[in-house]
Amino acid sequence: MQLVLEKRVERSNTIALVSPLIAIGLTIATMTVLFAILGKNPLLALQAYFIAPLTDDYSLQEIAVKATPLVMIAIGLSLCYLANAWNIGAEGQFLIGAVAGSWIAVKTQGTDAGAWVLPVMLVLAAAAGALYALIPAICKVKFGASEILTSLMLVYVADLFLDYLVRGPWRDPHGFNFPTTAEFDPVATVPLLIEGGRLHLGSIIALLVVAAAAILLGRTIKGFGIRVVGAAPRAARFGGFNANQLVILTFAVSGALAGLAGIIEVAGPVGHLQPGISPGYGFTAIIVAFLGRLNPLGILIAGLFLALTFIGGEQAQIAMKIPLDVTKVFQGILLFYVLACDSLILYRFKLVLPNRQVPRGTG
Amino acid sequence: MELVEAIILAVLAASTPLLIAATGELVTERSGVLNLGVEGMMIVGAACGFAGAWLTGSIFIGALFGIVAGTLMSLVFALMTLGLAVNQVATGLALTILGVGLSGLIGAGFVGERITPAMHLYIPSLTDMPLIGRVLFGEDAFVYFSIALVIGVWWFLYRTRAGLILRACGDNHVSAHALGYPVLRIRTFAVIFGGACAGLAGAYLPLAYTPFFIPGMTAGRGWIALALVVFSSWRPGRLVVGAYLFGAVTILQLHAQGWGVGIPSQFMSALPYLATVIVLVLLSRARTGGSTAPAALGTVFVPDR
């Protein structure tokens, strides 16, 4: 007896809707086992991970703060993936955006620079992120180099560049030798939405990005082109959509969004430039994009959910001494289940019995 | 002279994990499967390898732990991409994300611990020979194994029938299937071989390269191994050249700091990654007359019944 895959005649829309939920359910079941192996009470651990962060105002704001970069990056990545362009270097574009924006903040520190500082920082960060993403895009289009490998290599380069700046030229002279820039001036920081809270303007920007992506994909020819190039490259060629051009465009947009997310994180919740400003946002955003079915609204929900796992992971570490790496394991397992469940949209399982001829044309 | 010898030894040591991981991935890709999870399998191999050696005091058992860890990871990948026909790129990324987390979790208890690293070969008089003695007769077992592995893979791919069938699966899975070869089974074995190699390559780092474990110690070597497979045009011979070239770049970067070159260390550390990008661009550009990659690389295959 053997289980085999059989292609469905039509993609199953029901499964397309419920598959992320099945994936989350399976992941939580797997985590329960993992918690038990770690010698922790699974019920208490799950409570710390998924319920506790939803019960107080501070954690709820924190979830929105963490979801902001995830959603912004994942929206950009989803455009790439829809067009069948594999940008996996968003982490590097995020860091370069943070660096480019911080440049203005560092240069204007202690001067009487006006309200223009923050807008310029945002624009510069987006431009730098876009340019950084264009390196792998152009290498792919012009030379056929794998964008997967080049974009990823540039993550390490960006990380080292940031490290150099905060240990060298941009180091805070009064920072007790810590590798960090001085705290940004008020004109160089993202304003808070709630006085004394954590929620900041970046979350509004993320929502605008979601809306813009929904309009782009659902209502414009460009968005249609992105979908067609990804889903049916041959048809796209006949339809006059230029795949190379869309690779460049989607990479530039996703780089710009990652760069913007980078400066918003630094000029917002962090407040200065230092190594380790990202707990892997660029990589987690890949999961967000897939869990959200490459759909803007889906990505918003998925981003909030993964932000919950970051906050829950921190709370579980404090409350139950569960290692922080469990969060990464959780995210990895979740991506596996999401991908596996997606397979059921296009295929279905079939049992094949041995030594018996299955008549053709049936089943 | 001693400096030259020391540099060659260092280059060989730095190249070995790249060579082992890339050789495994070459076989996987030759069968038509693109496993981007090499970094994830390596990093779990490093944690499990160290754990095995620390618990038992044996480098050999540590290496076995690494191999088993890489194999298990690759089995998950095979189940997903071959069993469930999931996109190979996305699954490979998932494997790396999971691997980084698992490695941190497994290795957490071992940070700060030390082991006695793998012994180097010593044959009296032969190893004592000036210049070539230590290079040829004074390496650790992994170095010799890596060379035997490449030769074995070359022989398998080009001199055996099984190797021919494996390459056929990578170039045209529909024809291979039509001829009656079990494409998915062959690919599963190729993926497992790649995983075992990646696990061993990861284990090499804490068992022979440095005698301790730190989180994230693979530092992108798995991705460089993937680039090396492209660099080699999927040929084992060129893979050796590529791996040693990259090992040399890594060592250059380390030594330049010692020699007091006035370049910030971070720029030197970025060298292997930048070299990878440049190599990928130059090679892809040179290959304008059609790619040498296995024709079915990365494509999903669901046998028709």
Contacts between the chains, C-beta under 8 A, distances in Angstrom:
chain1	res1	chain2	res2	distance
A	4	B	303	7.6
A	4	B	305	6.6
A	5	B	83	7.8
A	5	B	84	7.0
A	5	B	85	5.7
A	5	B	302	5.3
A	6	B	305	7.8
A	7	B	302	6.4
A	86	B	89	5.7
A	88	B	93	6.3
A	135	B	277	7.7
A	139	B	277	7.2
A	139	B	280	7.1
A	139	B	281	5.1
A	139	B	284	7.7
A	142	B	285	7.9
A	143	B	281	4.9
A	143	B	284	4.6
A	143	B	285	4.3
A	144	B	284	4.2
A	144	B	285	7.4
A	144	B	287	7.3
A	144	B	291	7.4
A	145	B	277	7.7
A	145	B	280	4.2
A	145	B	281	4.8
A	145	B	283	7.8
A	145	B	284	4.2
A	145	B	285	7.9
A	146	B	227	7.9
A	146	B	230	6.5
A	146	B	280	6.3
A	146	B	284	7.6
A	148	B	36	6.6
A	148	B	89	6.8
A	149	B	223	6.3
A	149	B	226	6.1
A	149	B	227	5.0
A	149	B	230	7.3
A	149	B	276	6.9
A	149	B	277	8.0
A	149	B	280	5.9
A	150	B	276	7.8
A	150	B	277	5.0
A	150	B	280	5.8
A	150	B	281	7.5
A	152	B	220	7.7
A	152	B	223	5.4
A	153	B	220	7.4
A	153	B	223	6.8
A	153	B	227	7.6
A	153	B	273	4.3
A	153	B	274	7.4
A	153	B	276	4.9
A	153	B	277	5.1
A	154	B	273	7.4
A	154	B	277	6.9
A	156	B	219	7.7
A	156	B	220	5.3
A	156	B	270	6.9
A	156	B	273	4.4
A	157	B	270	4.7
A	157	B	273	5.2
A	157	B	274	6.2
A	160	B	266	4.2
A	160	B	267	7.4
A	160	B	269	5.4
A	160	B	270	4.6
A	161	B	266	6.8
A	161	B	270	7.3
A	163	B	266	5.3
A	164	B	264	5.2
A	164	B	266	3.8
A	164	B	267	6.9
A	167	B	266	7.8
A	168	B	264	6.3
A	283	B	93	7.9
A	283	B	97	5.9
A	284	B	97	8.0
A	286	B	93	5.9
A	286	B	97	7.6
A	287	B	94	7.9
A	287	B	97	7.1
A	290	B	90	6.5
A	323	B	104	7.1
A	323	B	105	5.8
A	323	B	108	5.5
A	324	B	104	7.8
A	325	B	101	5.0
A	325	B	102	7.7
A	325	B	103	8.0
A	325	B	104	3.4
A	325	B	105	4.4
A	325	B	108	6.8
A	326	B	101	7.3
A	326	B	105	6.5
A	327	B	101	7.3
A	328	B	97	6.7
A	328	B	98	7.7
A	328	B	100	5.8
A	328	B	101	2.9
A	328	B	104	6.7
A	329	B	98	6.4
A	329	B	101	3.8
A	329	B	102	5.7
A	329	B	105	6.0
A	330	B	101	7.6
A	331	B	97	6.1
A	331	B	101	7.1
A	332	B	94	5.9
A	332	B	95	7.7
A	332	B	97	4.2
A	332	B	98	2.7
A	332	B	99	7.4
A	332	B	100	7.7
A	332	B	101	5.4
A	332	B	102	7.5
A	333	B	98	6.3
A	335	B	90	7.6
A	335	B	93	7.4
A	335	B	94	4.0
A	335	B	97	6.2
A	335	B	98	7.6
A	336	B	76	7.2
A	336	B	80	6.7
A	336	B	91	7.5
A	336	B	94	5.1
A	336	B	98	6.9
A	339	B	80	6.5
A	339	B	86	4.6
A	339	B	87	6.9
A	339	B	90	5.5
A	339	B	91	5.9
A	339	B	94	6.3
A	340	B	80	6.1
A	340	B	84	5.4
A	340	B	86	6.2
A	342	B	86	7.0
A	343	B	84	4.2
A	343	B	85	5.8
A	343	B	86	5.2
A	346	B	85	7.7
A	347	B	84	7.6
A	347	B	85	6.1
A	347	B	302	7.0
A	352	B	305	7.1
A	358	B	305	7.0
